[in-house]
Amino acid sequence: MASRLVALIAIAALLVAVGATLVTYRAGRLPPDHAPTVDRPPRISPDCAGITIPPNVAPLNFSIGEPGQRFFVRLVGAAGEPIAIASRVPQVVIPAKRWRGLLQANRGRDLTLETWVERDRQWKRYQPIVVHVADHEIDAYLVYRMLEPVHHKWREIAVHQRDLTTYRESVVLDGMSFGAGCVNCHSFVGNDPGRMLIGTRSPRFGAATLLASDGEVKKIGARFGYTAWHPSGRMAVYSLNRVWQFFHEAGTEVRDVIDLDSALACYHVERGDTRLIPGAADKARLETYPAWTPDGRYLYFCSAPMLWTDQKTIPPPRYAEVRYDLMRIPYDIGTDQWGEPETVLASKETGLSILLPRISPDGRFLLFCMCRYGCFPVFQPSSDLYLMDLKRGNYRRLEINSDHSESWHSWSSNSRWIAFSSKRRDGEFTRCYLSYVDETGSVHKPFLVPQRDPVFYDSLLKTVSVPELLTGPVPITGEPLLQAIRASPDIAVDGATGASPPAGRDEPWQPGIE
């Protein structure tokens, strides 16, 4: 009995000691005050120095790139309880509950990350890193395409969705689930996940587009390219592209893509039909990348002159001279009437090819890419992000660009955040970055989508692209979509034009979207 009592007292003492240690760390007790200071911030990955983050984002776990045997970090704000973490490994995992509390207590203010590293029994303290917490939240969900670096044939292509407030991730549709098929061109009405178009291609089931809405899925017997929903949700404009990949003998990026022919068409949900758009289906030009204004009165798109008549030579002559203009065309959904197209920004003025226009939901800014030539920015190391102020008509190259390709991008529903793809981390794989855009149009330093594992991106050998920010999760995923793929089309649409040859079992590889 006495021995049991002694054991219980020892266990209780141990628990008290552990509890005291935890309280000490929570209170922010530091390694020795006399630790020498290193005159620079610590190397950490992913980089978070000077970034602006949403107050509802998951913890930004990271790895310390300084050699040592013990590590100590403390995250402090003007309000809320500091977070202190001691570790014998350089990977830092931040407690989610305490992180959320600290962010909410410091909305609109700065957080300071303090770091100590012990090496050979000598502690060193590094200069602090400052992270700003924005007042504006980001849409909670991100939908994106994940695939291996494509060179000749596709495989393991899937569309995923991720809860940005946690690390929860799920698959919307996996191409491997229907015979090594391809999944691409997912699009939504604004930032609403309730109505989705998603393209599929398969040697067995052919090419089609799935419409998921109101709890059901319909299969449209046509291949939609880059798609933009009208804000009403009553119709969608999509591109018809005859896309071809080719290769350079040498260069930073040897892959390249050309649109041999392209045009824009509109699909009316209620009528279930599709029509070419007058003024955006000119046989002498290449039209692609549609984007609506939030009021639905204008359709923006990209257009370039076709510089060849020979459709068999790949690449065609003068392919490196193709540069797209930014265009727009008025539309009245009440009368279903289109106006005359007009040039918003000409490639002759910029000397670059203008691609991927996306307009902020408040109608103020237009985000787009420009690169040396062509239609496929992800394969163009010169591709950078630009922002146009639609009130003033001026535009500028953003300071957040890198030396590598910046491409596919989208806006949050409150117009304060953008998600975009970039190869800046290693020049090879696209990753998704998030940036804050304030009311003046200043775009703040981007950060990688956070992961539970601090070294997640070091071993990810897939590209992450076409990120779309949504206010909630996609409600229809998996099996209902697969059943529609396997079935005959519910809606027969004649999508065959000079820009959209029929798909077949022996169709050559087409890159779609990386």
LOLUM-638343 format. One record per residue (C-alpha): residue number from 1; residue in three letters; x, y, z. Coordinates in steps of 0.5 Angstrom, whole numbers, padded with zeros to 4 digits, always signed. Example, Ala and Ser with C-alpha at 12.3 -4.5 7.8 and 13.67 -1.06 7.14 Angstrom:
% residues 2
[atom 1 'Ala' [+0025 -0009 +0016]] [atom 2 'Ser' [+0027 -0002 +0014]] 
% end
This chain:
% residues 514
[atom 1 'Met' [+0000 +0000 +0000]] [atom 2 'Ala' [+0006 +0005 +0002]] [atom 3 'Ser' [+0009 +0003 -0004]] [atom 4 'Arg' [+0003 +0004 -0009]] [atom 5 'Leu' [+0002 +0011 -0005]] [atom 6 'Val' [+0010 +0013 -0006]] [atom 7 'Ala' [+0009 +0011 -0014]] [atom 8 'Leu' [+0002 +0015 -0014]] [atom 9 'Ile' [+0006 +0021 -0011]] [atom 10 'Ala' [+0012 +0020 -0016]] [atom 11 'Ile' [+0007 +0020 -0022]] [atom 12 'Ala' [+0003 +0026 -0019]] [atom 13 'Ala' [+0010 +0030 -0018]] [atom 14 'Leu' [+0012 +0028 -0025]] [atom 15 'Leu' [+0005 +0031 -0028]] [atom 16 'Val' [+0006 +0037 -0024]] [atom 17 'Ala' [+0013 +0038 -0027]] [atom 18 'Val' [+0011 +0037 -0034]] [atom 19 'Gly' [+0005 +0042 -0033]] [atom 20 'Ala' [+0010 +0047 -0030]] [atom 21 'Thr' [+0014 +0046 -0036]] [atom 22 'Leu' [+0008 +0047 -0041]] [atom 23 'Val' [+0006 +0053 -0037]] [atom 24 'Thr' [+0013 +0056 -0037]] [atom 25 'Tyr' [+0013 +0055 -0045]] [atom 26 'Arg' [+0006 +0058 -0046]] [atom 27 'Ala' [+0009 +0064 -0041]] [atom 28 'Gly' [+0014 +0065 -0046]] [atom 29 'Arg' [+0020 +0063 -0042]] [atom 30 'Leu' [+0027 +0064 -0047]] [atom 31 'Pro' [+0033 +0060 -0047]] [atom 32 'Pro' [+0039 +0064 -0043]] [atom 33 'Asp' [+0038 +0072 -0044]] [atom 34 'His' [+0046 +0072 -0045]] [atom 35 'Ala' [+0045 +0068 -0052]] [atom 36 'Pro' [+0049 +0072 -0057]] [atom 37 'Thr' [+0045 +0075 -0063]] [atom 38 'Val' [+0046 +0073 -0070]] [atom 39 'Asp' [+0045 +0080 -0074]] [atom 40 'Arg' [+0040 +0077 -0079]] [atom 41 'Pro' [+0033 +0073 -0079]] [atom 42 'Pro' [+0034 +0065 -0079]] [atom 43 'Arg' [+0033 +0061 -0086]] [atom 44 'Ile' [+0026 +0058 -0085]] [atom 45 'Ser' [+0022 +0054 -0091]] [atom 46 'Pro' [+0017 +0056 -0093]] [atom 47 'Asp' [+0019 +0063 -0093]] [atom 48 'Cys' [+0014 +0067 -0089]] [atom 49 'Ala' [+0018 +0074 -0087]] [atom 50 'Gly' [+0014 +0080 -0089]] [atom 51 'Ile' [+0008 +0076 -0091]] [atom 52 'Thr' [+0001 +0078 -0090]] [atom 53 'Ile' [-0004 +0072 -0088]] [atom 54 'Pro' [-0011 +0072 -0087]] [atom 55 'Pro' [-0014 +0071 -0080]] [atom 56 'Asn' [-0017 +0065 -0082]] [atom 57 'Val' [-0012 +0061 -0085]] [atom 58 'Ala' [-0009 +0054 -0082]] [atom 59 'Pro' [-0002 +0055 -0078]] [atom 60 'Leu' [+0004 +0056 -0083]] [atom 61 'Asn' [+0008 +0050 -0080]] [atom 62 'Phe' [+0016 +0051 -0083]] [atom 63 'Ser' [+0023 +0048 -0082]] [atom 64 'Ile' [+0029 +0052 -0079]] [atom 65 'Gly' [+0034 +0052 -0084]] [atom 66 'Glu' [+0040 +0053 -0079]] [atom 67 'Pro' [+0044 +0047 -0076]] [atom 68 'Gly' [+0043 +0046 -0069]] [atom 69 'Gln' [+0041 +0040 -0064]] [atom 70 'Arg' [+0035 +0044 -0060]] [atom 71 'Phe' [+0031 +0050 -0063]] [atom 72 'Phe' [+0026 +0055 -0059]] [atom 73 'Val' [+0021 +0059 -0063]] [atom 74 'Arg' [+0016 +0064 -0060]] [atom 75 'Leu' [+0010 +0067 -0064]] [atom 76 'Val' [+0008 +0074 -0060]] [atom 77 'Gly' [+0003 +0079 -0062]] [atom 78 'Ala' [+0000 +0085 -0059]] [atom 79 'Ala' [-0006 +0081 -0056]] [atom 80 'Gly' [-0007 +0074 -0054]] [atom 81 'Glu' [-0003 +0069 -0051]] [atom 82 'Pro' [+0004 +0068 -0054]] [atom 83 'Ile' [+0006 +0061 -0057]] [atom 84 'Ala' [+0012 +0058 -0055]] [atom 85 'Ile' [+0015 +0052 -0058]] [atom 86 'Ala' [+0021 +0048 -0056]] [atom 87 'Ser' [+0024 +0042 -0060]] [atom 88 'Arg' [+0030 +0038 -0062]] [atom 89 'Val' [+0028 +0038 -0069]] [atom 90 'Pro' [+0028 +0044 -0074]] [atom 91 'Gln' [+0021 +0042 -0076]] [atom 92 'Val' [+0016 +0047 -0073]] [atom 93 'Val' [+0009 +0045 -0072]] [atom 94 'Ile' [+0004 +0050 -0069]] [atom 95 'Pro' [-0002 +0048 -0065]] [atom 96 'Ala' [-0008 +0050 -0069]] [atom 97 'Lys' [-0013 +0052 -0063]] [atom 98 'Arg' [-0008 +0057 -0060]] [atom 99 'Trp' [-0006 +0059 -0067]] [atom 100 'Arg' [-0013 +0061 -0069]] [atom 101 'Gly' [-0014 +0065 -0062]] [atom 102 'Leu' [-0007 +0069 -0063]] [atom 103 'Leu' [-0010 +0071 -0071]] [atom 104 'Gln' [-0016 +0073 -0068]] [atom 105 'Ala' [-0014 +0077 -0063]] [atom 106 'Asn' [-0009 +0081 -0068]] [atom 107 'Arg' [-0013 +0082 -0074]] [atom 108 'Gly' [-0010 +0088 -0077]] [atom 109 'Arg' [-0004 +0088 -0073]] [atom 110 'Asp' [+0003 +0084 -0073]] [atom 111 'Leu' [+0006 +0078 -0071]] [atom 112 'Thr' [+0013 +0077 -0069]] [atom 113 'Leu' [+0017 +0070 -0070]] [atom 114 'Glu' [+0023 +0070 -0065]] [atom 115 'Thr' [+0028 +0064 -0066]] [atom 116 'Trp' [+0033 +0061 -0062]] [atom 117 'Val' [+0038 +0055 -0064]] [atom 118 'Glu' [+0043 +0051 -0060]] [atom 119 'Arg' [+0049 +0048 -0063]] [atom 120 'Asp' [+0054 +0045 -0059]] [atom 121 'Arg' [+0051 +0047 -0053]] [atom 122 'Gln' [+0051 +0055 -0055]] [atom 123 'Trp' [+0045 +0058 -0056]] [atom 124 'Lys' [+0044 +0064 -0061]] [atom 125 'Arg' [+0038 +0068 -0062]] [atom 126 'Tyr' [+0036 +0071 -0069]] [atom 127 'Gln' [+0033 +0077 -0072]] [atom 128 'Pro' [+0025 +0077 -0071]] [atom 129 'Ile' [+0021 +0076 -0077]] [atom 130 'Val' [+0015 +0080 -0078]] [atom 131 'Val' [+0008 +0077 -0081]] [atom 132 'His' [+0002 +0082 -0082]] [atom 133 'Val' [-0005 +0079 -0080]] [atom 134 'Ala' [-0010 +0082 -0085]] [atom 135 'Asp' [-0017 +0084 -0083]] [atom 136 'His' [-0020 +0081 -0089]] [atom 137 'Glu' [-0021 +0073 -0089]] [atom 138 'Ile' [-0020 +0069 -0095]] [atom 139 'Asp' [-0025 +0064 -0098]] [atom 140 'Ala' [-0025 +0058 -0094]] [atom 141 'Tyr' [-0024 +0053 -0100]] [atom 142 'Leu' [-0019 +0052 -0106]] [atom 143 'Val' [-0020 +0048 -0112]] [atom 144 'Tyr' [-0014 +0046 -0116]] [atom 145 'Arg' [-0011 +0041 -0121]] [atom 146 'Met' [-0006 +0036 -0119]] [atom 147 'Leu' [-0002 +0033 -0124]] [atom 148 'Glu' [+0005 +0030 -0126]] [atom 149 'Pro' [+0010 +0034 -0130]] [atom 150 'Val' [+0007 +0033 -0137]] [atom 151 'His' [+0011 +0032 -0143]] [atom 152 'His' [+0008 +0027 -0148]] [atom 153 'Lys' [+0002 +0023 -0144]] [atom 154 'Trp' [-0002 +0025 -0138]] [atom 155 'Arg' [-0003 +0020 -0132]] [atom 156 'Glu' [-0005 +0021 -0125]] [atom 157 'Ile' [-0009 +0028 -0126]] [atom 158 'Ala' [-0014 +0030 -0121]] [atom 159 'Val' [-0018 +0036 -0119]] [atom 160 'His' [-0017 +0037 -0111]] [atom 161 'Gln' [-0021 +0041 -0106]] [atom 162 'Arg' [-0017 +0044 -0100]] [atom 163 'Asp' [-0020 +0047 -0093]] [atom 164 'Leu' [-0015 +0053 -0092]] [atom 165 'Thr' [-0017 +0054 -0085]] [atom 166 'Thr' [-0015 +0047 -0084]] [atom 167 'Tyr' [-0011 +0042 -0087]] [atom 168 'Arg' [-0017 +0038 -0090]] [atom 169 'Glu' [-0016 +0036 -0097]] [atom 170 'Ser' [-0021 +0031 -0101]] [atom 171 'Val' [-0021 +0029 -0109]] [atom 172 'Val' [-0027 +0032 -0113]] [atom 173 'Leu' [-0025 +0028 -0119]] [atom 174 'Asp' [-0019 +0023 -0120]] [atom 175 'Gly' [-0018 +0021 -0128]] [atom 176 'Met' [-0015 +0015 -0126]] [atom 177 'Ser' [-0022 +0013 -0123]] [atom 178 'Phe' [-0024 +0012 -0130]] [atom 179 'Gly' [-0019 +0009 -0134]] [atom 180 'Ala' [-0013 +0014 -0134]] [atom 181 'Gly' [-0017 +0019 -0136]] [atom 182 'Cys' [-0016 +0027 -0136]] [atom 183 'Val' [-0019 +0032 -0132]] [atom 184 'Asn' [-0019 +0039 -0133]] [atom 185 'Cys' [-0022 +0046 -0134]] [atom 186 'His' [-0026 +0046 -0127]] [atom 187 'Ser' [-0030 +0053 -0127]] [atom 188 'Phe' [-0036 +0056 -0122]] [atom 189 'Val' [-0041 +0061 -0122]] [atom 190 'Gly' [-0036 +0067 -0118]] [atom 191 'Asn' [-0034 +0064 -0112]] [atom 192 'Asp' [-0040 +0059 -0111]] [atom 193 'Pro' [-0039 +0052 -0111]] [atom 194 'Gly' [-0046 +0050 -0112]] [atom 195 'Arg' [-0045 +0050 -0120]] [atom 196 'Met' [-0039 +0047 -0123]] [atom 197 'Leu' [-0037 +0045 -0130]] [atom 198 'Ile' [-0031 +0040 -0131]] [atom 199 'Gly' [-0028 +0037 -0137]] [atom 200 'Thr' [-0026 +0030 -0138]] [atom 201 'Arg' [-0023 +0026 -0143]] [atom 202 'Ser' [-0022 +0019 -0144]] [atom 203 'Pro' [-0020 +0014 -0149]] [atom 204 'Arg' [-0026 +0009 -0147]] [atom 205 'Phe' [-0031 +0015 -0146]] [atom 206 'Gly' [-0029 +0020 -0150]] [atom 207 'Ala' [-0029 +0028 -0149]] [atom 208 'Ala' [-0035 +0031 -0145]] [atom 209 'Thr' [-0036 +0036 -0140]] [atom 210 'Leu' [-0040 +0035 -0133]] [atom 211 'Leu' [-0045 +0040 -0131]] [atom 212 'Ala' [-0046 +0039 -0123]] [atom 213 'Ser' [-0052 +0043 -0120]] [atom 214 'Asp' [-0058 +0043 -0116]] [atom 215 'Gly' [-0055 +0036 -0113]] [atom 216 'Glu' [-0055 +0033 -0120]] [atom 217 'Val' [-0050 +0032 -0125]] [atom 218 'Lys' [-0051 +0032 -0133]] [atom 219 'Lys' [-0046 +0030 -0138]] [atom 220 'Ile' [-0046 +0035 -0144]] [atom 221 'Gly' [-0043 +0032 -0150]] [atom 222 'Ala' [-0038 +0037 -0152]] [atom 223 'Arg' [-0031 +0039 -0150]] [atom 224 'Phe' [-0031 +0046 -0147]] [atom 225 'Gly' [-0024 +0049 -0146]] [atom 226 'Tyr' [-0023 +0055 -0142]] [atom 227 'Thr' [-0030 +0057 -0139]] [atom 228 'Ala' [-0033 +0063 -0136]] [atom 229 'Trp' [-0040 +0063 -0132]] [atom 230 'His' [-0044 +0069 -0133]] [atom 231 'Pro' [-0046 +0072 -0126]] [atom 232 'Ser' [-0053 +0070 -0127]] [atom 233 'Gly' [-0051 +0062 -0128]] [atom 234 'Arg' [-0056 +0062 -0134]] [atom 235 'Met' [-0050 +0061 -0139]] [atom 236 'Ala' [-0043 +0060 -0140]] [atom 237 'Val' [-0038 +0062 -0145]] [atom 238 'Tyr' [-0032 +0057 -0147]] [atom 239 'Ser' [-0026 +0057 -0152]] [atom 240 'Leu' [-0026 +0052 -0157]] [atom 241 'Asn' [-0018 +0050 -0158]] [atom 242 'Arg' [-0014 +0046 -0163]] [atom 243 'Val' [-0008 +0046 -0158]] [atom 244 'Trp' [-0002 +0043 -0160]] [atom 245 'Gln' [+0005 +0041 -0156]] [atom 246 'Phe' [+0012 +0042 -0159]] [atom 247 'Phe' [+0019 +0042 -0156]] [atom 248 'His' [+0025 +0046 -0156]] [atom 249 'Glu' [+0032 +0043 -0157]] [atom 250 'Ala' [+0034 +0047 -0151]] [atom 251 'Gly' [+0032 +0053 -0146]] [atom 252 'Thr' [+0030 +0054 -0139]] [atom 253 'Glu' [+0023 +0051 -0141]] [atom 254 'Val' [+0023 +0046 -0147]] [atom 255 'Arg' [+0016 +0045 -0147]] [atom 256 'Asp' [+0011 +0050 -0151]] [atom 257 'Val' [+0004 +0050 -0153]] [atom 258 'Ile' [+0001 +0053 -0159]] [atom 259 'Asp' [-0007 +0054 -0161]] [atom 260 'Leu' [-0007 +0052 -0168]] [atom 261 'Asp' [-0014 +0055 -0168]] [atom 262 'Ser' [-0019 +0057 -0163]] [atom 263 'Ala' [-0026 +0061 -0162]] [atom 264 'Leu' [-0031 +0063 -0157]] [atom 265 'Ala' [-0038 +0060 -0156]] [atom 266 'Cys' [-0043 +0060 -0151]] [atom 267 'Tyr' [-0047 +0055 -0147]] [atom 268 'His' [-0054 +0056 -0145]] [atom 269 'Val' [-0056 +0052 -0139]] [atom 270 'Glu' [-0064 +0053 -0140]] [atom 271 'Arg' [-0064 +0051 -0148]] [atom 272 'Gly' [-0058 +0046 -0147]] [atom 273 'Asp' [-0055 +0049 -0154]] [atom 274 'Thr' [-0049 +0052 -0156]] [atom 275 'Arg' [-0047 +0058 -0161]] [atom 276 'Leu' [-0041 +0061 -0163]] [atom 277 'Ile' [-0040 +0068 -0161]] [atom 278 'Pro' [-0041 +0074 -0166]] [atom 279 'Gly' [-0034 +0078 -0166]] [atom 280 'Ala' [-0031 +0072 -0162]] [atom 281 'Ala' [-0030 +0067 -0167]] [atom 282 'Asp' [-0027 +0070 -0173]] [atom 283 'Lys' [-0023 +0065 -0177]] [atom 284 'Ala' [-0018 +0070 -0178]] [atom 285 'Arg' [-0016 +0070 -0171]] [atom 286 'Leu' [-0015 +0066 -0165]] [atom 287 'Glu' [-0020 +0068 -0159]] [atom 288 'Thr' [-0019 +0065 -0152]] [atom 289 'Tyr' [-0019 +0066 -0144]] [atom 290 'Pro' [-0026 +0069 -0143]] [atom 291 'Ala' [-0028 +0073 -0137]] [atom 292 'Trp' [-0034 +0076 -0135]] [atom 293 'Thr' [-0035 +0083 -0131]] [atom 294 'Pro' [-0038 +0082 -0124]] [atom 295 'Asp' [-0045 +0085 -0127]] [atom 296 'Gly' [-0045 +0081 -0133]] [atom 297 'Arg' [-0045 +0087 -0138]] [atom 298 'Tyr' [-0038 +0085 -0141]] [atom 299 'Leu' [-0034 +0079 -0143]] [atom 300 'Tyr' [-0027 +0080 -0143]] [atom 301 'Phe' [-0022 +0075 -0148]] [atom 302 'Cys' [-0016 +0075 -0151]] [atom 303 'Ser' [-0015 +0075 -0159]] [atom 304 'Ala' [-0009 +0074 -0164]] [atom 305 'Pro' [-0009 +0074 -0171]] [atom 306 'Met' [-0007 +0067 -0174]] [atom 307 'Leu' [-0001 +0068 -0178]] [atom 308 'Trp' [-0001 +0062 -0182]] [atom 309 'Thr' [-0005 +0058 -0187]] [atom 310 'Asp' [-0002 +0051 -0186]] [atom 311 'Gln' [-0005 +0047 -0180]] [atom 312 'Lys' [-0001 +0041 -0181]] [atom 313 'Thr' [+0006 +0044 -0180]] [atom 314 'Ile' [+0008 +0044 -0172]] [atom 315 'Pro' [+0010 +0049 -0170]] [atom 316 'Pro' [+0007 +0053 -0175]] [atom 317 'Pro' [+0011 +0059 -0178]] [atom 318 'Arg' [+0012 +0065 -0174]] [atom 319 'Tyr' [+0009 +0062 -0168]] [atom 320 'Ala' [+0014 +0066 -0164]] [atom 321 'Glu' [+0011 +0072 -0167]] [atom 322 'Val' [+0004 +0071 -0164]] [atom 323 'Arg' [+0002 +0076 -0159]] [atom 324 'Tyr' [-0005 +0076 -0156]] [atom 325 'Asp' [-0009 +0083 -0155]] [atom 326 'Leu' [-0014 +0084 -0149]] [atom 327 'Met' [-0021 +0085 -0152]] [atom 328 'Arg' [-0028 +0086 -0149]] [atom 329 'Ile' [-0035 +0085 -0152]] [atom 330 'Pro' [-0042 +0088 -0149]] [atom 331 'Tyr' [-0047 +0083 -0148]] [atom 332 'Asp' [-0055 +0084 -0146]] [atom 333 'Ile' [-0057 +0077 -0142]] [atom 334 'Gly' [-0064 +0080 -0143]] [atom 335 'Thr' [-0064 +0080 -0150]] [atom 336 'Asp' [-0059 +0075 -0151]] [atom 337 'Gln' [-0055 +0080 -0156]] [atom 338 'Trp' [-0048 +0081 -0157]] [atom 339 'Gly' [-0045 +0088 -0159]] [atom 340 'Glu' [-0038 +0090 -0162]] [atom 341 'Pro' [-0032 +0088 -0160]] [atom 342 'Glu' [-0027 +0093 -0158]] [atom 343 'Thr' [-0019 +0093 -0156]] [atom 344 'Val' [-0018 +0094 -0148]] [atom 345 'Leu' [-0010 +0093 -0149]] [atom 346 'Ala' [-0006 +0092 -0155]] [atom 347 'Ser' [+0000 +0087 -0155]] [atom 348 'Lys' [+0003 +0093 -0160]] [atom 349 'Glu' [+0003 +0097 -0154]] [atom 350 'Thr' [+0006 +0092 -0149]] [atom 351 'Gly' [+0010 +0088 -0154]] [atom 352 'Leu' [+0008 +0082 -0150]] [atom 353 'Ser' [+0002 +0077 -0151]] [atom 354 'Ile' [-0004 +0079 -0146]] [atom 355 'Leu' [-0007 +0072 -0143]] [atom 356 'Leu' [-0011 +0070 -0137]] [atom 357 'Pro' [-0016 +0076 -0135]] [atom 358 'Arg' [-0019 +0075 -0129]] [atom 359 'Ile' [-0024 +0081 -0126]] [atom 360 'Ser' [-0024 +0082 -0118]] [atom 361 'Pro' [-0031 +0081 -0116]] [atom 362 'Asp' [-0032 +0088 -0114]] [atom 363 'Gly' [-0031 +0090 -0121]] [atom 364 'Arg' [-0025 +0095 -0119]] [atom 365 'Phe' [-0018 +0091 -0122]] [atom 366 'Leu' [-0017 +0086 -0127]] [atom 367 'Leu' [-0011 +0081 -0126]] [atom 368 'Phe' [-0008 +0078 -0132]] [atom 369 'Cys' [-0001 +0075 -0135]] [atom 370 'Met' [+0004 +0078 -0140]] [atom 371 'Cys' [+0009 +0074 -0143]] [atom 372 'Arg' [+0014 +0074 -0150]] [atom 373 'Tyr' [+0009 +0071 -0154]] [atom 374 'Gly' [+0004 +0065 -0155]] [atom 375 'Cys' [-0002 +0063 -0151]] [atom 376 'Phe' [+0001 +0058 -0145]] [atom 377 'Pro' [+0004 +0062 -0140]] [atom 378 'Val' [+0006 +0056 -0135]] [atom 379 'Phe' [+0011 +0054 -0140]] [atom 380 'Gln' [+0013 +0061 -0141]] [atom 381 'Pro' [+0019 +0063 -0136]] [atom 382 'Ser' [+0018 +0070 -0138]] [atom 383 'Ser' [+0010 +0070 -0136]] [atom 384 'Asp' [+0009 +0075 -0130]] [atom 385 'Leu' [+0003 +0078 -0127]] [atom 386 'Tyr' [+0000 +0085 -0128]] [atom 387 'Leu' [-0006 +0089 -0125]] [atom 388 'Met' [-0010 +0094 -0129]] [atom 389 'Asp' [-0015 +0099 -0125]] [atom 390 'Leu' [-0021 +0099 -0129]] [atom 391 'Lys' [-0023 +0105 -0126]] [atom 392 'Arg' [-0017 +0109 -0128]] [atom 393 'Gly' [-0015 +0105 -0134]] [atom 394 'Asn' [-0008 +0104 -0132]] [atom 395 'Tyr' [-0004 +0098 -0131]] [atom 396 'Arg' [+0003 +0095 -0128]] [atom 397 'Arg' [+0007 +0089 -0127]] [atom 398 'Leu' [+0006 +0087 -0120]] [atom 399 'Glu' [+0012 +0087 -0115]] [atom 400 'Ile' [+0011 +0080 -0113]] [atom 401 'Asn' [+0013 +0077 -0119]] [atom 402 'Ser' [+0019 +0072 -0120]] [atom 403 'Asp' [+0024 +0070 -0125]] [atom 404 'His' [+0020 +0064 -0126]] [atom 405 'Ser' [+0013 +0063 -0129]] [atom 406 'Glu' [+0007 +0066 -0126]] [atom 407 'Ser' [+0000 +0064 -0129]] [atom 408 'Trp' [-0007 +0061 -0127]] [atom 409 'His' [-0010 +0066 -0122]] [atom 410 'Ser' [-0017 +0067 -0119]] [atom 411 'Trp' [-0020 +0072 -0114]] [atom 412 'Ser' [-0023 +0071 -0107]] [atom 413 'Ser' [-0030 +0073 -0106]] [atom 414 'Asn' [-0029 +0080 -0102]] [atom 415 'Ser' [-0023 +0082 -0108]] [atom 416 'Arg' [-0018 +0082 -0102]] [atom 417 'Trp' [-0014 +0076 -0104]] [atom 418 'Ile' [-0011 +0072 -0110]] [atom 419 'Ala' [-0009 +0065 -0111]] [atom 420 'Phe' [-0004 +0064 -0117]] [atom 421 'Ser' [+0001 +0059 -0120]] [atom 422 'Ser' [+0008 +0060 -0120]] [atom 423 'Lys' [+0015 +0056 -0121]] [atom 424 'Arg' [+0019 +0061 -0117]] [atom 425 'Arg' [+0021 +0055 -0111]] [atom 426 'Asp' [+0025 +0051 -0116]] [atom 427 'Gly' [+0023 +0053 -0123]] [atom 428 'Glu' [+0020 +0046 -0125]] [atom 429 'Phe' [+0014 +0045 -0121]] [atom 430 'Thr' [+0008 +0050 -0120]] [atom 431 'Arg' [+0006 +0051 -0113]] [atom 432 'Cys' [+0000 +0055 -0111]] [atom 433 'Tyr' [+0001 +0062 -0107]] [atom 434 'Leu' [-0004 +0067 -0104]] [atom 435 'Ser' [-0003 +0074 -0104]] [atom 436 'Tyr' [-0007 +0080 -0100]] [atom 437 'Val' [-0009 +0085 -0105]] [atom 438 'Asp' [-0011 +0092 -0101]] [atom 439 'Glu' [-0016 +0097 -0103]] [atom 440 'Thr' [-0011 +0101 -0107]] [atom 441 'Gly' [-0009 +0095 -0111]] [atom 442 'Ser' [-0002 +0094 -0107]] [atom 443 'Val' [-0001 +0086 -0108]] [atom 444 'His' [+0003 +0084 -0102]] [atom 445 'Lys' [+0008 +0079 -0101]] [atom 446 'Pro' [+0006 +0072 -0103]] [atom 447 'Phe' [+0006 +0065 -0099]] [atom 448 'Leu' [+0005 +0058 -0100]] [atom 449 'Val' [-0001 +0055 -0099]] [atom 450 'Pro' [+0000 +0052 -0092]] [atom 451 'Gln' [+0001 +0044 -0090]] [atom 452 'Arg' [+0001 +0040 -0084]] [atom 453 'Asp' [+0008 +0037 -0086]] [atom 454 'Pro' [+0013 +0043 -0086]] [atom 455 'Val' [+0017 +0039 -0091]] [atom 456 'Phe' [+0011 +0037 -0095]] [atom 457 'Tyr' [+0014 +0041 -0101]] [atom 458 'Asp' [+0021 +0038 -0101]] [atom 459 'Ser' [+0018 +0032 -0103]] [atom 460 'Leu' [+0012 +0034 -0108]] [atom 461 'Leu' [+0013 +0031 -0115]] [atom 462 'Lys' [+0007 +0034 -0118]] [atom 463 'Thr' [+0005 +0041 -0120]] [atom 464 'Val' [-0001 +0045 -0117]] [atom 465 'Ser' [-0005 +0049 -0122]] [atom 466 'Val' [-0011 +0053 -0124]] [atom 467 'Pro' [-0013 +0055 -0117]] [atom 468 'Glu' [-0020 +0057 -0116]] [atom 469 'Leu' [-0022 +0060 -0109]] [atom 470 'Leu' [-0029 +0058 -0107]] [atom 471 'Thr' [-0034 +0060 -0101]] [atom 472 'Gly' [-0035 +0053 -0099]] [atom 473 'Pro' [-0034 +0046 -0101]] [atom 474 'Val' [-0036 +0043 -0108]] [atom 475 'Pro' [-0042 +0039 -0106]] [atom 476 'Ile' [-0042 +0034 -0111]] [atom 477 'Thr' [-0036 +0029 -0112]] [atom 478 'Gly' [-0033 +0022 -0114]] [atom 479 'Glu' [-0038 +0017 -0115]] [atom 480 'Pro' [-0044 +0021 -0118]] [atom 481 'Leu' [-0039 +0025 -0123]] [atom 482 'Leu' [-0036 +0018 -0125]] [atom 483 'Gln' [-0043 +0015 -0126]] [atom 484 'Ala' [-0044 +0021 -0131]] [atom 485 'Ile' [-0038 +0020 -0135]] [atom 486 'Arg' [-0040 +0013 -0136]] [atom 487 'Ala' [-0047 +0014 -0138]] [atom 488 'Ser' [-0049 +0017 -0145]] [atom 489 'Pro' [-0049 +0025 -0146]] [atom 490 'Asp' [-0056 +0028 -0143]] [atom 491 'Ile' [-0055 +0034 -0147]] [atom 492 'Ala' [-0052 +0033 -0154]] [atom 493 'Val' [-0049 +0039 -0156]] [atom 494 'Asp' [-0045 +0040 -0163]] [atom 495 'Gly' [-0038 +0043 -0161]] [atom 496 'Ala' [-0035 +0041 -0168]] [atom 497 'Thr' [-0032 +0047 -0171]] [atom 498 'Gly' [-0026 +0049 -0175]] [atom 499 'Ala' [-0023 +0050 -0168]] [atom 500 'Ser' [-0025 +0044 -0164]] [atom 501 'Pro' [-0024 +0037 -0168]] [atom 502 'Pro' [-0028 +0031 -0166]] [atom 503 'Ala' [-0024 +0027 -0161]] [atom 504 'Gly' [-0023 +0020 -0162]] [atom 505 'Arg' [-0019 +0014 -0159]] [atom 506 'Asp' [-0013 +0015 -0163]] [atom 507 'Glu' [-0013 +0023 -0161]] [atom 508 'Pro' [-0006 +0025 -0160]] [atom 509 'Trp' [-0004 +0028 -0154]] [atom 510 'Gln' [-0006 +0035 -0152]] [atom 511 'Pro' [-0004 +0038 -0146]] [atom 512 'Gly' [-0010 +0042 -0144]] [atom 513 'Ile' [-0008 +0046 -0137]] [atom 514 'Glu' [-0002 +0044 -0133]] 
% end
